[in-house]
Amino acid sequence: MTTSSTRGERTAIVAGGGIGGLAAAIGLRRAGWSVTVLERRPDLGEIGAGWSFALNAVRAADALGVGDDLRAVSVPTQAGATLRTPDGRYLMRFRPDLDMALLANHRSDLHRTLLAHVPAECVRAAAEVTGIEQYEGGAVVAYRTPDGPEQLTAEVVVGADGIHSAVRRSVFPDASGPVFQRILCWRGVSASGSVWPVEGFQTWGRGARFGAHPLPGQRVFWFLTVRQDQPGARYDDDPAEIRHRIGDWHDPITALVDATPPESILRHDIFDLDPLDTYTDNRVVLLGDAAHAMTPFLAQGACQAFEDATVLTAQLSGDTDIPTALAQYNRLRRPRSQRVQRLARRDPKISLSTNPLAYGVMTRLTQMAGGAVAARKSARLWDWTPPALDQHHANPVEGE
Ligand SMILES: Cc1cc2nc3c(=O)[nH]c(=O)nc-3n(C[C@H](O)[C@H](O)[C@H](O)COP(=O)(O)OP(=O)(O)OC[C@H]3O[C@@H](n4cnc5c(N)ncnc54)[C@H](O)[C@@H]3O)c2cc1C
């Protein structure tokens, strides 16, 4: 068995090298911790298309010292405040002087830029965490590699291993698992320059929602979410199924689907988690989707993971003993992230309703209320200030 530090620093193992795990690793390293990231995937990449980040995540990224990197791989999108109907009518339109643009980027671009802040020797790829055993003062993490099982010890284990978290299952075996939300989502990225410019919009059909965000490089990330009773639906021809669902919706929706290489289109069932009773167990702490996976309807899952990483870093930066620091993280993060998680579960019950009456009422109310109400709701959601983090680079990556 090995330990994760040889220099007498405090040691942490981060299970999962997704956006949440990397943000946590960056924060903890800056706070002087020795960090080892164990990532199941052999290639360390991020699969997926695009996504958007709101002000709360940008503030968190700034606190972690990676805000400029986030901005550098992103472009502003108006999709958070532009809502149309399938015939092209505007229910709500982005107001440049009043509305806050989101920042959209390609997942793999953001992942790559965060990974550059974590030295290669701190990351083990093809390392799948299989179990955790805690002891007084630390934990042993068992993981599987192509060469066989291995173990590593650390004072803190951060479970950032996503919605199906092995860490969560290991420390909270009785917690309920992912819950299917009767939603199917297709995602794609159009070929560079093929449909451009696009300012970002969402289109609200009955039981279906399409959204598009511009990405750097004149690409456009788009998604279509629809109601689906059972998980596991498969289609022989996804682009044909998407075209069938969107029918004659306004431009440039069909053009975006047509401009996307068919083999790159992703299809996912949407699951979330029931709120957990706690995010911590002695020396183990959950973060990101492992703690509070939510539907994508508020575009906040990764934003909340960034918030988590910032608060965890703040709590583990000082001299506070570790169990107290983790308990404080739990106290600070659970109410906020679970409020967002609950809202994200509730939103599609209305916005993805297939009921014609509900759809008619909601679209009329949205049009009447206009952008002001939406802006107030978003402002409340994004109104989050990170804790002050000591910006000394205790563990700089070469070149920083
Ligand atoms: C359709 C869709 C659209 C979305 N859009 C947005 C958006 O616009 N904005 C936003 O903020 N959020 C969005 N989200 C949510 C966002 O994708 C997630 O909240 C975010 O990816 C969570 O990051 P994470 O690091 O916690 O988990 P993950 O991204 O799931 O990363 C977990 C990592 O752990 C690894 N792993 C898993 N198991 C193990 C193991 N046993 N051992 C080691 N490694 C393991 C995985 O390979 C992965 O790299 C969207 C989600 C979906 C589904």
The ligand as an ORCA input file, in Angstrom:
! r2SCAN-3c Opt
* xyz 0 1
  C     -27.469     17.004    -20.993
  C     -26.726     17.701    -19.910
  C     -26.450     19.062    -20.025
  C     -25.814     19.738    -18.979
  N     -25.556     21.072    -19.107
  C     -24.973     21.742    -18.085
  C     -24.706     23.131    -18.195
  O     -25.005     23.763    -19.208
  N     -24.114     23.744    -17.133
  C     -23.768     23.082    -15.998
  O     -23.252     23.700    -15.066
  N     -24.006     21.753    -15.869
  C     -24.578     21.071    -16.888
  N     -24.800     19.724    -16.792
  C     -24.390     19.019    -15.566
  C     -22.917     18.639    -15.623
  O     -22.649     17.850    -16.750
  C     -22.537     17.860    -14.374
  O     -23.114     18.430    -13.237
  C     -21.018     17.851    -14.206
  O     -20.428     17.196    -15.291
  C     -20.656     17.157    -12.900
  O     -19.265     17.082    -12.809
  P     -18.598     15.995    -11.848
  O     -17.134     16.185    -12.005
  O     -19.211     16.077    -10.513
  O     -19.054     14.593    -12.434
  P     -18.718     13.929    -13.828
  O     -18.643     14.949    -14.902
  O     -19.689     12.811    -13.994
  O     -17.265     13.353    -13.644
  C     -17.035     12.204    -12.871
  C     -15.682     11.641    -13.260
  O     -15.413     10.529    -12.414
  C     -14.987      9.426    -13.202
  N     -15.366      8.209    -12.470
  C     -16.586      7.657    -12.346
  N     -16.544      6.582    -11.543
  C     -15.252      6.457    -11.144
  C     -14.568      5.541    -10.299
  N     -15.210      4.533     -9.695
  N     -13.236      5.708    -10.100
  C     -12.561      6.736    -10.696
  N     -13.177      7.625    -11.522
  C     -14.496      7.498    -11.730
  C     -15.694      9.607    -14.525
  O     -15.024      8.912    -15.574
  C     -15.645     11.113    -14.690
  O     -14.441     11.541    -15.300
  C     -25.447     19.034    -17.816
  C     -25.703     17.667    -17.705
  C     -26.332     17.000    -18.737
  C     -26.608     15.535    -18.590
*
